[in-house]
């Protein structure tokens, strides 16, 4: 059964199982989203197009990100969704190991086009869900090695990874692989926390330390790093002194209250320039009133609108990877946090290079 779906692809399998008339496939306008397999080709290859809920029930089928086909590798893909299901680097509430699974489930609500920006990701890029990194839940350091090895293979194919976390520890081993390929990268980091601690409870690797480790290893171009949404109580009077000392631009949440962040993102684009950029979005950047399902919530955060503005403001950047981390389903009783995460990941897909806009 599983090999049948994998071999035929989700859309074609859906047509078989649900007896969709052939005339409903591939003969409608690609602008309407009313077809499952439009005749769109690039370099002789057909793009992967998720099945439309106009023809296939959202609750049916195997749960993949956005109901895309599952692939075992990134070969032949321009972009791929990949899960890293860990929470062994978490300092407070656990549960982020289940984040990728719940984000995929909620992503069934996504459609093929971005109505706000008119981006057409499935007319632009070959995209699939390539499953999860085989993590070691008993050994965080071994998990980090496994993540780096997995991302080396993904990046070697030329594919841009879009990561479903998992706690924020994963940004460190991912950026190790990214910097091996691209050199030091710029970073757009959206978060309630700077994640630049040195040692926590005697450990140097955890979800509060990834960007300190990245700086120490030369993975970041520190003059092209911006941290947006930082807030909360701290261990010192200036919790972000270390970030500023490295050359990071720190945008505390007070600078974001009651305003659009589009002007800020114009400045960020100028700061990032044409070099490679990685986007890391911790769901706790959003106020817990909007996204309660996370491990370390902080009040008075960003709104979902501002989160979307930040991501859409990355359009035109040379994005080489993105992540959405720290969704913890046990604290997400309505599923809204995971749903928000799924939509933010779709927005990330829609600002990747080579995107087509109507």
KAVENCOR-V633850 format. One record per helix or strand of 3 or more residues. SS is the DSSP state (@ for helix, = for strand). FROM is the first residue (numbers start at 1). LEN is the number of residues. If there is no record, write none. Layout:
ss->{SS & SS}
from->{FROM & FROM}
len->{LEN & LEN}
//
This chain:
ss->{@ & @ & @ & @ & = & @ & @ & = & @ & = & @ & = & @ & = & @ & = & @ & @ & = & @ & @ & = & @ & @}
from->{2 & 10 & 22 & 65 & 79 & 96 & 121 & 127 & 140 & 160 & 170 & 185 & 210 & 220 & 241 & 249 & 253 & 262 & 276 & 283 & 304 & 318 & 329 & 336}
len->{7 & 9 & 3 & 3 & 6 & 14 & 3 & 6 & 17 & 6 & 13 & 6 & 7 & 11 & 6 & 4 & 3 & 11 & 7 & 3 & 9 & 8 & 3 & 14}
//
